[in-house]
Structure formats: structure tokens, C-alpha cells
Amino acid sequence: MAGKLPEDISDWLDYLGLERALARATLAAYGRDLGLFSRWLEPTGKHLAELGQAEISAFFVELSETGLDARSLARLHSSLKGFFEWLCREDRLPANPLADQAGPRFGRNLPYALSVAEVALLLDSPDRSTPLGQRDAALLELLYATGMRVSEACALTLQRYLPEQGLVRPLGKGGKERLVPIGRPSIERLDSWLKEGRRSLSPRCDALLLNARGQELSRVSAWKILRDHAWKAGIQEHDEGRRKYANRVTPHVLRHSFATHLLEGGADLRTVQEMLGHASLITTEIYTHLDISTLREVHAACHPRARL
């Protein structure tokens, strides 16, 4: 079994990709997790059927001593548990050693949200007199106006941008399509990019957002564009000199700001879930943190014993 492990891992990833239609990034994360486990198991000379809870626990203890954080350990535990369950269903493993073992616990960090004023500074940062400045303005507008993931924004094609209907149709995780409204000010900024800046870059693909060579903008480039403009707008912070930029403003921060501002404006959680493309409402609940002043206002306005 030890010698077959890489083959089993490959088969499981094929199953997840073909039958479960999981995203490439998710499959890559599972592959890294199981590769870590495979490298740990190989020197022991054991096969999976010989492993019990004690051996698996020792594996996680070793990892925790290397400094791996609780969130990464929890994801690794989930990856292994799912892999073992599949092996059992395929009759490749007699029992799942993690069947009755709970994963590592970790606290849930609330994502950081920009204020409306900070977002305004960010969106006004690009110099829209140049093609790349128009592109940067379109990217920032798209991320905040729709709450799309950065990978979804970079992969968005011209066919999936529907300004006449006030919609975009991003493809989310697992290739799942959703409809997200986009407002008139955002459409005007995107149209300016499409009619002027994008044409001047000699497009070589149908991606909405392009790099300087006329090809699809990459996620890495999108991250850098956002950080550069966050710094220019004065809303990015140093992290004590260790890196030029701290991680205060990221694409996920804009996504979270989108959701937070919607909720503060009166949107219901179910609607926000649909726009974010979350499969479960539980995932969306992390976006519902509100400051105490907001809670007081809602309580005062809505609770019968407060209105007295």
C-alpha cells in the first residue's frame, strides 16, 4: 500500500476533478496536503492499513512542532479524512483511521473591511488618462462592485459582462455560474476601459481585463495592482519594514468590504450569499460582524422593549 499511495492520491484527485468538479486551486491544495502526508509515511515503511489514530496523531504533532498553524492543520486533517473515506468506498482501505477523530480547532478570524471612504480613495487612485490606468480602475471597480474573487475577475470574458442588463456572470468554484448585479457608475467606468484602453492594448483574447501584452491579466498581477493603488491612496500600511507592503488591503478585503457594505445597507444574508457564490449560508455568516453602534441602532429601531 505504501508504494501505491501516489497512485491512490492521483486517482482521488481525478475523482474530485471529474466527478465532483472541484476547482483547480482546491485540487492543488489537496495534492499538497496529501504529498506532505506521503513524504511523512514513506520512511516508516508502513502501509495505510497499519495506521491507527495513534500514528495519525503523531503525524499531526510532528507538523504542529514545525510551526504549521491550526488552520493549515485543520485543512490537512479534512483532506486526509476525505481521502481515507474514498479509499474505503473503493475497497482500497479496510477502515478510516480518522473516522472518529475530530480535526484541530482554530479560532475564526473575521476578515478586515475597508470603510466606504477608504474604498472611494482606492477607486479614485488610478490615472485614467492612460490605458493601463483605465485597466486598473476597471479591475478595482469590478472587485468592489461585484464582490468577485480575484480569480473570477481575471477569468471574466467579454461575453460574461452584460452591461445592458446590469449584470456580470462569473464562473465560481467548481465552474458554477452565478449572476451578480453591477451598478451604473461601475458600468460607465468599465465601458470607458473597453472603448478606449482595452482596444489600445491589441487584445489577443476575450478576457475583459488584459495585461500590457494584450493577454488575460493574471491573479498575481491583480494583487500587485491592488496593493500599489492601496499604497498610493494612503490606505496600505508597512509591516515594520519586513516587506514593502503589509497584507492589509487584498482582493479578499475588497470582497469582504462589498459584503459588509451591502449588509450595513440593509441587504439580507441570503441575497449576499447568492452574490458571493457561497454554497452554504454558514460561510456567509462571517460577513455579518457589525460594530456595536450599528447593533444599538438596529436594536433601538426594531426591538419592542427598546422602542418603549
N, C-alpha and C positions, 0 to 999 in steps of 0.2 A: 504493500500500500504506500510506503514512503516513496518508492520510486515512481509510483503512478500519480503522486499528488499534483505535479504541474499539469498533467493531462486532465485530471479531475477539475482543477481550477479553470483551465481553458474551456472545458465543456460547460461548466456552470456559468461562466461569463457569456458564452454563446447562447445559453438558455435565457439568461436575463436580457440579452440584447435582442434576440429574435422573438421570443415568446412574451416577454414582459415589456418589451420596447423601452427599456431604460435608456437614459441619455448617456452619451459617450463619457461625459465627465464623471457620472455616477459609476459607470463600469470601470473607469480608470482608478477611481478611489477604492473600489472593491478589489481590484487587481493589486494595488499597492499594499492593502491590508493583508491579503492572503499571501502575497510574496514575502512579507515580513514574517508571517507565521511559518511558511515553508522553509525559509532560511534558518529559523529557530529549530524546527523539527529535524532537519536533515542530519546535523551532527549527532543527534541522540540515537539514530539508527532504528527508531521505533516507527510503527505504522499507526494510523489513526485509531484503529480498533483497540489498541493498547492504552490509549489515553483516557484518563478519567478526570473528574473535577479537580483532583489534587494537582495533576500535571498541568492542566489548563490554567489553574490559579497561579501556579509557579511562573508560567509564561507571562501572565499579566503583571505579576510582582516584578519580574525582571524588567519589563518595559517601563513600569512606573518609576523604577530606580534610575532609568536613563533620563528621566525628566519629561517623559511624554505626559501631556496634560490629560485631565479627566475626560474632557470632551472627545479627544482623539481615542482614548481607551474605550469609551462607550461606543464610538463608531466601529472600532475594530471588533469589539465584542458582538455587535449586531451583525457585522459582516461574517464572522466565523459561525455564529449561530444559524444564519440563513444558509450558509454553505453546507453545514453539517446536516441541516434538515433536508436539503436537496439530495445529499448523498444517501440519506436513509430512504427517501422515496424511490431512489434509483437502485436500491439494494446494493449500494457500494459500501455501506457502513451499517453495522448492526444496531447501533444506538447513538443518539446525540449526546455527547458529554456535557453540553451546555443547556440541555432541555430544562433543567430545574434550577439553573444558576442565573441570578439576576445580574444585569450589567452594572458597571460602575456608575455611581451617581455623580451628578455635577449640577452646579447652580446654573440657572438660565440667565444669561446676560441680556439685558434689554438693549437693542440697537440704539445708536445715537441718532437723533433727528435734528436737522437744521431748523432754525426759525424761518418764518416767511420772509423776513427782512434779509436774512443771510442768503436764502435762495435767490432773491431778487438781485443781490450783489453778484452772485455767481453767474446768473443768466445774462447779466449785462457786461460781463468781463470780456468776452471775445471781441476782437476788432473785426467787424462785419464788412469792412471795406475790401477785404482780401478773400479769395476763395476758401482757403483753409480756416480763416476766421469764421466765415459763414458755416463751414462744416462743423467747427467746434460749437458754434451757437446752436446748430441743429441737433447735435449729439446731446448737449446738456438739456435742451428743451425736451427732447424725446424721453430721456431718462426720468426727468421730474414730472412731465405732463402725463406720462402713462404708467409710471412705476415699473417699467420693464426691467428685467435682468440685463446686465451689460451684454451678455452673450446673445440675448434675444434682439437687442437693439442693433448689434453689429450684423446679425444674420437677416435683419428685416429687408425684404426686397421691395422694389417699387410696386409690385402687384399687391403687396400686403399693406400698402398705405392707401387709405380711401378717404381723401380729404372732402369729397363731395358728400359723403355720408358722416363725416366727422368721426372716423374710426381708424384704428390700426388692427391688424390680425397677426399678432406674434405667434410663433411656434414655441411652446414652452417645453418643460421637461417631458421626455418620452414622446416628443413630437405632437403634443396635444395643442390644438389651436384654440385660441380664445379671442373675443372681441373686446377692445378697450376704447372708450370714447377719448377724443382729443379735442381740445377747445380751439376756438377761432384764433386767439393770439399765437398759439403754438403752430397752427396750420400756416399762418402767414409767415412765420419765421422759417418753417420747413420749405414752404413754396419758394421763398427767396433763395434758399440754398439750391433747390432743384433747378430753378430757372436761370440762375446765374453761376454760382460757384461750382456746382457739380458738372455742368457742361464744360467748363474751362479745364477740368482735370482729365479730359478724354476718357470717359468711363469704359472699362473693359469687362464689366459685369453688371448685373441688375441690382446690386446691393444699393440700398438707399444712402448709406454712409460710405465714403471712399477715403482711401489714403492718398498721399500725394502722387502715387503712380497710377491712380485710377482703379485700384483694386479694392476689394472689401476691407474695411477697417478692422483691425484685429482687436481682441479684448485687451491685450497689453497696451496697445496704443491708446485705447479709450480710457483706460485707467490713468495713463500719464497725462492725457489732455485734461481730464477732470482735476487731477492734482495740481497741474500747472495753473489752471484758472482759479482754483480754490486759493492757491497761494497769492495769485495776482489780486484776487478780490479781498484778501485780508482775513479769510476765514479758515485758513490752514495753519497748523501750528508746527513748530520744531519739536523734536523729541529729544532735547538735551544734547544735540549735536551728533548723535549716533547715525542718523540718516538725515538726508536733506528734508524729507517730508515725514511727518508723523502720519498715522492712519486715521486721522480724524474725519476726513472727507473722502469717501469711497463711493463707487456706484451703489453699493447696498445702502449707504447712508441716504442717498437720494431716493432710493426705492422706499426706504422706511419713512422719509420725510413726506413723500407722496401719500402713503397710507395714513400717517399720523394727521396730516393736514385735512385729509378727507374726513376722518373720524371727528376731528375737532370742529369741522364744518357741519356736522350733522349726519354724515353717511352712516348706514348700518353696516354691521360687521359682515353680513352675508354678501353684500354688494362689493365691499372691499376685497373679500375672499375671491370673488369671481374675477375682478380686475387684476389681482396679483397672480392669479393662476395657481392658487394653493389647492391641493386635493382635499385637505382637511381643514375644517374651521379651527381646529385646535392650533394649527400652525399660525393662523392669522391672529390668534389671541395675543401674541407677544406684541402686536402693534397697538394694543389698547391702553398702554400706560398713559395716564393723564396727570398733570400736576394737580396739587391739592386745591388751587384756586378754581380750576375747571370743575373738579368734583364738588366743591362747595356751591358753585353757581348752578350746576345741574341739580344738586340735592335741594337747594333753596327754591328752584323753579318747579320741580317735579314731585317732591315728596309731600304727602298730605300733612304730615306733622311739622314740616318746615314752613309751609305756606301759612300756617296759623300765626 
